[in-house]
């Protein structure tokens, strides 16, 4: 396991992302919802582990690591320093290989934050059978639902919608979804990928998001717990 990577504060207009030493940037993805994501792997990690860092116009905001089964190993809010890690002994670990083999995957696991808070996540991913090509990258559409509970069992947030997977890259990408939280508020969002930039291509390493930025709400104004929960939406991607 790699030591938790703490990225330096980056200016909003930083031109290029450089992964930490011993790591290799694989692809930069421009997404709907005014984010750009940097996907990379590190030689010191377990085989199949991969990282992502998300940028908004304000700079780097979120970082996570998944394993080869796309389990949420750890995620960090780079604005607050809040870190969520996967607890051992899940009732039902997420299984990317199971999803590919059977067309569906149930999961039921807990995460713990460095503030001591425990969250319980229960849900299901399904392949719809639809294959799509986005900017020349072959993807498959999924549908999902996810409910996150407090340690005492109260529903904190419910999410449902569709995402995309890449068999070749072994990861999820965002999509169109609806979420509702314990306050009664609901939100529709679209975090679908729009453009993929691989090494040597224009936009590779760019940290400036390009899509839907005129429509983006400032998530930093949300209560800390809600922002934490919404950050977890990117944990597998």
LOKOL-267216 format. One record per residue (C-alpha): residue in three letters; y negated, x negated, z. Coordinates in steps of 0.02 Angstrom, whole numbers, plus 32768, in hexadecimal, padded with zeros to 4 digits. Each point is the difference from the previous one (the first is absolute). Example, Ala and Ser with C-alpha at 12.3 -4.5 7.8 and 13.67 -1.06 7.14 Angstrom:
<recs>
ALA_80E1_7D99_8186
SER_7F54_7FBB_7FDF
</recs>
This chain:
<recs>
UNK_8000_8000_8000
UNK_7F55_7FBF_7FD5
UNK_7F7A_7FF1_8084
UNK_7F87_8092_7FF8
UNK_7F80_7FD5_7F7D
UNK_7F4E_8017_8039
UNK_7F8E_7FFE_7F6A
UNK_7F4D_7FC4_8010
UNK_7F75_807F_7FED
UNK_7FDA_800C_7F47
UNK_7F5D_8036_7FB1
UNK_8002_80A1_7F9F
UNK_7FDC_7FA4_7F5E
UNK_8088_7F7C_8012
UNK_8043_7FDF_7F52
UNK_80B5_7FCC_801C
UNK_8089_800D_8081
UNK_8061_7F64_802F
UNK_80A1_801D_8063
UNK_8025_7F95_8099
UNK_8053_7F56_7FEC
UNK_80B7_800F_7FD1
UNK_7FE5_80AB_7FB1
UNK_7FF8_8038_7F4A
UNK_7F95_808E_7FBE
UNK_806B_806B_7F8B
UNK_7F8F_808C_7FC6
UNK_7F56_804E_801D
UNK_7FF9_80BD_7FF3
UNK_7F65_8069_7FE5
UNK_801E_80AA_8052
UNK_7FAE_80AA_8003
UNK_7FA2_8020_80A1
UNK_7F94_7F63_7FEF
UNK_807D_7F7C_8038
UNK_804A_7F65_7FB1
UNK_80A1_7FB8_8046
UNK_8042_7F4E_7FFF
UNK_80BF_7FF2_8006
UNK_804B_7F59_8030
UNK_809B_7FAB_8049
UNK_800F_7F6C_8075
UNK_8086_7F79_7FFE
UNK_8012_8002_80BD
UNK_802F_80B8_800A
UNK_80AB_8052_7FF9
UNK_803F_801A_7F4E
UNK_7FB4_809D_7FB6
UNK_7F6C_800B_8077
UNK_7F57_801D_7FAF
UNK_7F4C_8017_8035
UNK_7F6C_8065_7FC3
UNK_7F47_7FF5_8028
UNK_7F8D_8091_7FD3
UNK_7F49_7FEA_7FD4
UNK_7F76_8082_7FFC
UNK_7F4B_7FDD_7FCC
UNK_7FE5_7FC2_80B2
UNK_8087_7F7A_7FF2
UNK_80B1_7FE9_8043
UNK_802E_8093_806F
UNK_80BC_800B_8011
UNK_809A_7F92_7FF8
UNK_80BA_8026_800F
UNK_80AB_7FB3_7FEB
UNK_809E_805A_7FC7
UNK_80B2_7FC1_7FF4
UNK_8079_800D_7F6E
UNK_8029_80B5_8032
UNK_7F45_802A_8006
UNK_8004_8017_80BD
UNK_7F52_7FF7_804F
UNK_8014_7F5C_805E
UNK_7F4A_7FEB_8034
UNK_7F53_803A_7FCF
UNK_7F53_7FCA_8035
UNK_7F57_8055_7FF9
UNK_7F96_7F69_7FD5
UNK_7F62_8056_803E
UNK_803D_8024_80B0
UNK_8091_7F86_8018
UNK_8077_8090_8027
UNK_80B2_7FCC_7FD4
UNK_8095_8075_7FEF
UNK_80B0_7FB9_7FFC
UNK_80A9_8050_7FE1
UNK_806C_8018_809B
UNK_80B5_7FCA_7FF8
UNK_808C_807E_800C
UNK_7FBF_8087_7F8B
UNK_8064_80A1_7FF9
UNK_7FF9_7FF5_7F42
UNK_7FAE_7F6B_7FAC
UNK_7FAB_8017_7F58
UNK_8072_7FC3_7F75
UNK_7FBC_7FD8_7F53
UNK_80AE_7FD6_7FC2
UNK_803F_80A8_8040
UNK_7F73_805A_7FA6
UNK_802C_7FAB_7F5C
UNK_80BB_801E_8015
UNK_7FFD_80B7_8036
UNK_7F55_8041_7FCD
UNK_7FC6_8026_80B2
UNK_7FE5_7FA9_80A6
UNK_7FDE_8047_80AE
UNK_7FAB_7F95_8084
UNK_7FDD_800F_80BA
UNK_7FB0_7F6D_805B
UNK_7F7D_7FCA_807F
UNK_7F6D_7F88_7FF6
UNK_7FA1_7FB1_808E
UNK_7F4B_7FC2_7FFB
UNK_7FB8_7F6A_805A
UNK_7F9D_807E_8066
UNK_80A6_8041_8045
UNK_8004_80A4_7FA0
UNK_80A8_803A_7FB9
UNK_800D_8071_7F67
UNK_809A_805B_7FBF
UNK_8012_8014_7F42
UNK_807C_8077_7FB0
UNK_800E_8029_7F48
UNK_8057_7FF9_7F58
UNK_7FE8_7FB2_7F54
UNK_804D_8048_7F62
UNK_8002_7FC7_7F4C
UNK_7FC3_808A_7F8C
UNK_8059_7FB7_7F69
UNK_7F5B_7FE7_7FA5
UNK_7FDB_7F54_7FB9
UNK_7F4E_7FCF_7FD5
UNK_7FA8_7F69_7FB8
UNK_7F59_7FD0_804D
UNK_7FA4_7F72_7FAB
UNK_80A5_7FC6_7FB6
UNK_805D_7FFD_80A6
UNK_809B_806E_800C
UNK_7FFF_806D_809C
UNK_805F_8095_8044
UNK_7FB0_8094_8055
UNK_8035_8034_80AF
UNK_7FD7_8090_8074
UNK_7FF8_7FEB_80BA
UNK_7FD5_804F_80A5
UNK_7FD8_7FA6_80A1
UNK_7FD6_803D_80AE
UNK_7FBA_7F8A_8084
UNK_8011_8030_80B7
UNK_7FB4_7FBD_809F
UNK_8072_7FB5_8084
UNK_7FFE_80A8_805A
UNK_803A_805B_7F63
UNK_7F5C_804E_7FC5
UNK_7FE5_8006_7F43
UNK_7F71_7F8A_7FD1
UNK_8003_8004_7F44
UNK_8068_804F_7F76
UNK_8001_7FBC_7F50
UNK_8054_8037_7F60
UNK_7FEC_7FD9_7F49
UNK_803B_7F84_7F80
UNK_8003_7F44_7FF0
UNK_8047_7F82_7F85
UNK_8084_7F79_8010
UNK_8021_7F63_7F9C
UNK_80B6_7FCD_7FFC
UNK_7FD1_7F56_7FB9
UNK_7F7E_7FDB_8087
UNK_805D_8056_808F
UNK_7F6C_8061_8042
UNK_7FA7_80A7_800A
UNK_7F55_8025_7FB8
UNK_7F8D_808C_8037
UNK_7FEB_80A8_7FAD
UNK_7FBA_80AE_8019
UNK_8019_804C_80AC
UNK_7FC3_807D_807F
UNK_7FEF_7FD6_80B8
UNK_7FD3_8067_8099
UNK_7FE1_7FC3_80B1
UNK_8001_8042_80B1
UNK_7F49_8032_7FF5
UNK_8028_807C_7F75
UNK_7FA9_7F9A_7F7C
UNK_8057_7FE8_7F58
UNK_7FE1_7F8A_7F70
UNK_803A_7FEA_7F4E
UNK_8003_7F4E_7FC0
UNK_8033_7F9D_7F67
UNK_802D_7F49_8018
UNK_8061_7FEE_7F5D
UNK_8001_7F57_7FA8
UNK_7F96_7FF4_7F64
UNK_8006_7F4B_7FC6
UNK_8078_7F70_8024
UNK_7FC7_7F4B_7FEC
UNK_8084_7F78_8001
UNK_7FE3_7F43_8003
UNK_7F95_7FCA_7F6D
UNK_7FC1_80B0_7FDC
UNK_7F4D_803F_8016
UNK_7FE3_8045_80AE
UNK_8089_7F9B_8055
UNK_7FC4_7FDE_80B2
UNK_7F64_806B_7FEF
UNK_7FC9_804E_80A4
UNK_7F85_807C_7FB8
UNK_8045_80B2_7FF2
UNK_7FD2_8059_7F60
UNK_803C_80B5_8007
UNK_7FB9_8098_805B
UNK_7F8A_7F9A_806A
UNK_7F74_807E_7FE8
UNK_8071_8084_8051
UNK_8045_7F98_8090
UNK_7FE4_803D_80B2
UNK_7FE1_7F7D_8085
UNK_809F_8001_8065
UNK_7FB3_7F90_8083
UNK_7FA4_8098_8043
UNK_80A2_8055_8034
UNK_8043_7FFB_80B2
UNK_8065_7F62_8021
UNK_80A9_8058_800B
UNK_7FE7_8060_7F5F
UNK_7FCA_7F63_7FA6
UNK_809B_7FAA_8043
UNK_806E_808C_7FBE
UNK_7FAD_7FFF_7F56
UNK_8014_7F43_7FF7
UNK_80BB_8018_8017
UNK_8005_8061_7F5C
UNK_7FF6_7F59_7FA5
UNK_8080_7FAA_806E
UNK_808E_8003_7F82
UNK_7F97_7FD9_7F67
</recs>
